């Protein structure tokens, strides 16, 4: 029978009684507290944010917040996407914005603005941020208003965007990966870029615990799926560029761009062919080259999978 150690419980209760929780009745007082966190003299990682809640752009990181009753926060009812910033320019914004709106439609979230306005907001935000290299991440939420499950009674959806200043450099060193034991998302949710990334987070944590960079999902039929937030591609020993079908995984914008550019390598004789296909675990591990593909990478070599070298392991 389980017992409760009353003396320990009373001791812990006594200690907690001494914690004095401050109550902020003044907005200026709270704002000063929030700004104190960011006024360290270091370069701010988030130079600008847009919020449809206050209808504009803020350059103050202390004000880059969203309401606690936003359904994206407490119900996960939201979608997002990301575009890279290179030399101050947004890379492939249009294709990312198209996917963003497809995800929103699947999630049954209506945009508060037409597509052209969303694009204009994102371009203005990037310009104001003066960021030369980084990423632009943006969200469409069912919106704030209550803590219910349904979004039916909410006043309006909400659009948020933030510029992330980061020096993304092409990694030339190969990384190790493992096969994920975390169940992958169903096709409905995997093909919709929504904010529910717990499986992705757990799969990365699993990989890190095993000394690897990331993990790879294999579907129920034994075919290669994707990484936690990246696509995966292979070059076979016959010089074929292979990529998994997009029917059960997220349609990566960078992966699709690679498929558009790769025919030039066929013309040059560097590749024999290019195709999307069902790829078995055995086929994948016997490839001569393997790589992750994603906006922030854009290509990352993989040299080892489940402690087995890929190709020559270099």
C-alpha positions in Angstrom: 0.0 0.0 0.0 1.3 3.4 -0.9 1.9 5.8 2.0 2.5 9.5 2.1 5.4 10.9 4.0 3.7 13.7 5.9 6.8 15.2 7.3 8.3 15.5 3.8 5.1 16.9 2.5 4.8 19.4 5.3 8.4 20.5 4.7 7.9 21.0 1.0 4.7 22.9 1.8 6.5 25.1 4.3 9.2 25.9 1.7 6.6 26.8 -0.9 4.9 29.1 1.5 8.0 31.3 1.5 7.8 31.9 -2.2 6.5 35.4 -2.8 4.8 35.7 -6.2 4.9 39.3 -7.5 1.6 40.8 -8.7 2.0 43.4 -11.5 -0.8 45.9 -11.4 1.0 48.4 -13.6 1.5 47.8 -17.4 4.6 49.9 -17.4 6.0 47.9 -14.5 5.5 44.6 -16.4 6.8 46.0 -19.6 10.0 47.1 -17.8 10.4 43.6 -16.5 10.0 42.1 -19.9 12.3 44.5 -21.6 14.9 43.8 -18.9 15.2 40.3 -20.3 16.2 41.6 -23.7 18.4 44.6 -22.8 21.6 42.6 -22.4 23.6 44.5 -25.0 23.7 41.5 -27.3 22.4 41.5 -30.9 18.6 40.8 -30.9 17.8 37.5 -32.6 14.3 38.7 -33.5 14.6 42.2 -35.1 10.9 42.6 -36.1 7.5 41.0 -35.6 4.1 41.6 -37.2 0.8 40.8 -35.4 -2.7 41.3 -36.8 -3.8 41.6 -33.2 -2.3 45.1 -33.0 -2.2 45.6 -36.7 1.4 46.4 -37.2 5.1 45.8 -36.8 7.0 46.0 -33.5 10.8 46.2 -33.2 10.6 45.6 -29.4 11.2 41.9 -28.6 9.4 42.3 -25.3 6.2 43.0 -27.2 6.6 40.0 -29.5 3.8 38.0 -27.8 0.5 36.4 -28.6 -2.6 36.1 -26.4 -2.8 33.1 -24.1 -6.4 32.4 -25.3 -5.2 32.1 -28.9 -6.4 28.7 -30.1 -3.0 28.1 -31.6 -1.6 28.2 -28.1 -4.0 26.0 -26.2 -5.5 23.9 -29.0 -2.8 23.7 -31.6 -5.2 25.1 -34.2 -2.7 26.9 -36.4 -0.4 26.5 -39.4 2.9 28.0 -40.3 5.6 28.3 -42.9 9.1 29.7 -43.3 11.0 31.5 -46.0 14.8 32.1 -46.0 16.3 35.5 -46.1 19.5 35.6 -48.2 21.4 38.9 -48.8 18.2 40.7 -47.6 16.0 39.0 -50.1 13.2 36.5 -49.4 13.9 33.2 -51.2 10.9 31.4 -52.8 8.3 33.3 -50.8 5.6 32.6 -53.4 5.8 28.8 -53.2 6.0 28.9 -49.4 3.0 31.2 -49.2 1.1 28.9 -51.5 1.8 25.9 -49.3 0.9 28.1 -46.2 -2.5 28.8 -47.6 -3.1 25.2 -48.6 -2.3 24.1 -45.0 -4.7 26.8 -43.7 -7.4 25.5 -45.9 -6.8 21.9 -44.7 -6.9 23.2 -41.1 -10.1 25.1 -41.8 -8.6 28.5 -41.0 -9.6 31.5 -43.1 -7.0 34.2 -43.6 -7.9 37.7 -42.3 -6.3 39.1 -45.4 -6.1 38.2 -49.1 -2.9 36.5 -50.4 -1.5 39.7 -51.9 -1.8 41.5 -48.5 -0.1 38.6 -46.7 2.8 38.8 -49.1 3.0 42.6 -48.8 3.1 42.4 -45.0 5.9 39.8 -45.1 8.0 41.8 -47.6 7.5 45.0 -45.5 8.4 43.2 -42.3 11.6 41.8 -43.8 12.6 45.3 -45.1 12.0 47.0 -41.8 14.0 44.3 -39.9 17.1 45.1 -42.0 18.0 41.4 -41.7 20.5 40.2 -44.3 20.6 36.6 -43.5 18.1 34.5 -41.5 14.5 33.3 -41.8 11.0 34.7 -41.9 8.5 32.5 -40.0 4.8 33.2 -40.2 1.6 31.7 -38.6 -2.1 31.7 -39.3 -4.1 30.9 -36.2 -7.8 30.3 -35.6 -7.4 33.3 -33.3 -7.9 34.4 -29.7 -11.2 34.7 -27.9 -11.8 31.8 -25.5 -10.6 28.5 -24.2 -13.2 26.3 -26.0 -12.3 23.5 -28.4 -14.2 24.9 -31.4 -13.2 28.0 -33.2 -16.8 28.8 -34.2 -17.3 31.6 -31.8 -14.0 33.4 -32.3 -14.1 37.0 -33.7 -11.4 36.5 -36.3 -8.3 34.5 -37.3 -4.9 35.9 -36.5 -1.7 36.3 -38.6 1.7 36.5 -37.0 5.2 36.8 -38.5 8.7 37.2 -37.1 12.1 37.7 -38.6 14.8 35.5 -37.1 18.4 36.8 -37.6 20.6 33.7 -38.0 23.8 33.0 -39.9 22.8 29.8 -41.8 26.0 28.4 -43.3 26.2 25.4 -45.6 27.4 22.5 -43.5 30.0 20.5 -45.4 30.5 17.9 -42.6 28.3 14.8 -42.8 26.0 13.9 -39.9 24.7 10.7 -38.3 21.1 9.7 -38.2 19.0 7.0 -36.7 15.7 5.4 -37.5 12.9 6.9 -35.4 10.8 4.8 -33.1 8.4 7.7 -32.5 5.2 7.1 -34.5 5.0 9.4 -37.6 2.0 11.5 -38.3 -0.8 10.3 -40.4 -0.8 11.6 -44.0 -3.5 14.2 -43.3 -1.4 15.9 -40.7 2.0 15.2 -42.2 1.0 16.9 -45.5 -0.4 19.9 -43.6 2.3 22.2 -42.1 0.6 22.7 -38.7 2.0 23.7 -35.4 1.6 20.3 -33.7 5.3 19.3 -33.8 5.5 17.1 -30.7 6.3 13.9 -32.8 9.0 15.9 -34.6 10.4 17.2 -31.3 10.5 13.7 -29.7 12.1 12.2 -32.7 14.9 14.7 -32.6 15.4 14.2 -28.9 15.5 10.5 -29.5 18.3 11.0 -32.0 20.3 13.3 -29.8 20.1 10.8 -27.0 21.7 8.3 -29.3 24.4 10.7 -30.3 22.9 11.4 -33.8 21.9 14.7 -35.5 18.4 13.7 -36.3 16.1 10.8 -37.1 14.3 9.4 -40.1 10.8 8.1 -40.2 9.9 4.8 -42.0 6.2 4.3 -42.7 4.1 1.3 -41.9 4.8 -0.3 -45.3 8.6 -0.1 -44.7 9.2 2.9 -47.0 11.4 5.9 -46.2 9.3 8.9 -45.3 11.1 12.0 -44.0 13.2 13.6 -41.3 11.8 15.6 -38.4 11.5 18.8 -40.4 13.4 18.0 -43.5 13.1 15.9 -46.6 15.6 13.2 -47.4 17.1 12.2 -50.8 19.5 9.5 -52.0 21.9 8.9 -54.8 22.0 5.2 -55.8 25.1 3.3 -56.9 23.7 3.7 -60.4 23.7 7.5 -60.0 20.0 7.8 -59.7 18.7 10.7 -57.6 15.8 9.2 -55.5 13.3 11.0 -53.3 10.3 9.6 -51.5 6.8 10.3 -52.8 5.1 13.3 -51.2 1.8 11.6 -50.6 2.4 10.8 -47.0 4.9 13.5 -46.0 5.3 17.3 -46.2 5.8 18.6 -49.7 9.2 20.4 -49.2 9.6 23.5 -51.2 13.4 23.1 -51.2 13.1 19.5 -52.2 10.8 20.4 -55.1 13.2 23.1 -56.2 16.0 20.5 -56.2 13.9 18.3 -58.5 13.5 21.2 -60.8 17.3 22.0 -60.9 18.6 18.4 -60.9 18.0 17.7 -64.6 20.9 19.9 -65.4 23.1 17.4 -63.6 21.7 14.7 -65.9 22.6 16.8 -68.9 26.1 17.1 -67.5 26.4 13.4 -67.0 26.7 13.6 -63.3 23.4 11.8 -62.7 21.7 9.1 -64.6 18.1 10.0 -63.7 15.8 11.6 -61.2 12.7 10.2 -59.7 10.4 10.1 -56.7 9.6 6.6 -55.6 8.8 4.2 -52.8 12.2 3.6 -51.2 12.8 0.6 -48.9 15.1 0.8 -45.9 17.4 -1.7 -47.5 17.6 0.4 -50.7 18.2 3.6 -48.8 21.0 2.2 -46.6 22.8 0.8 -49.7 22.8 4.1 -51.5 26.2 5.8 -52.3 25.1 9.2 -51.0 22.3 10.4 -48.7 21.2 13.9 -47.7 18.7 16.0 -45.8 17.0 18.8 -47.8 15.5 21.8 -46.2 15.2 25.6 -46.4 17.8 26.3 -43.7 20.3 23.7 -44.8 19.7 23.6 -47.9 21.5 20.3 -48.4 23.1 18.4 -45.5 25.2 15.2 -46.2 24.4 12.1 -44.1 27.3 9.8 -43.6 26.0 7.2 -41.2 22.6 5.7 -40.4 22.0 3.5 -37.4 25.8 3.1 -37.1 26.0 1.9 -40.7 28.2 4.0 -43.1 26.4 5.4 -46.1 28.6 4.9 -49.2 32.3 5.4 -48.1 31.1 7.1 -44.9 32.6 10.4 -45.9 
